[in-house]
């Protein structure tokens, strides 16, 4: 699936991922290939991205995620360094 993590000032990540774990407002959840359509709010916490090259973690300061037809779009308020 393709994943884009975007903040108001820049694109943080764009690429292929096999699994992504999110800090949802109602608890942590994971998205895999062929996941059902989904829109969810995010709390502050880590987004863990599994790629062919390994694992990357981005800490977001809240936002929204949309999953639709193997495309995952994260609109993050900010990515904390």
C-alpha positions in Angstrom: 0.0 0.0 0.0 1.1 3.6 -0.5 1.5 5.9 2.5 1.8 9.7 2.6 2.4 11.6 5.9 1.8 15.3 5.4 2.0 18.3 7.7 0.9 21.8 6.9 4.5 22.8 6.0 6.0 19.6 4.4 5.6 16.0 3.2 7.3 13.8 5.9 7.0 10.4 4.2 5.8 9.1 0.9 6.3 5.5 -0.2 5.3 1.8 0.0 4.5 0.2 3.4 3.4 -3.3 4.3 2.0 -2.3 7.7 1.3 0.9 9.6 0.4 1.3 13.3 -1.4 4.5 14.4 -2.1 6.2 17.7 -5.9 6.4 17.3 -8.0 8.6 19.5 -9.8 5.5 20.7 -6.6 3.4 21.0 -3.8 2.0 18.8 -4.7 0.3 15.6 -2.8 -1.2 12.6 -3.5 -1.0 8.9 -2.4 -3.8 6.5 -2.8 -4.2 2.7 -6.4 -4.5 1.5 -7.7 -2.9 4.7 -11.4 -1.8 4.7 -12.0 2.0 4.1 -11.4 4.0 7.2 -11.2 7.6 8.5 -10.0 8.1 12.0 -8.6 10.9 14.2 -5.1 10.5 15.7 -3.8 11.5 19.1 -0.2 12.5 19.9 2.0 9.4 19.6 4.1 7.2 17.3 3.2 6.1 13.7 5.2 2.9 13.1 5.8 2.2 9.4 6.9 -1.3 8.2 8.7 -1.1 4.8 10.8 -3.5 2.8 13.9 -1.6 4.1 12.8 -2.0 7.7 10.9 0.0 10.3 10.5 3.8 10.7 8.8 5.7 13.5 7.3 9.2 13.2 5.8 10.9 16.3 2.8 13.0 15.4 1.0 15.7 17.4 -2.5 14.6 16.4 -4.2 14.6 13.0 -6.4 12.5 10.7 -5.8 9.3 8.7 -7.8 8.1 5.7 -7.5 4.6 4.3 -9.0 3.9 0.8 -8.1 1.3 -1.8 -4.6 0.6 -0.5 -3.8 4.3 -0.2 -3.2 5.7 3.3 -3.1 9.5 3.8 -2.1 11.0 7.1 -2.8 14.7 7.7 -0.7 15.4 10.8 -0.8 18.6 12.8 2.9 18.3 13.3 5.7 15.7 13.4 7.7 16.0 16.6 11.4 15.5 16.2 
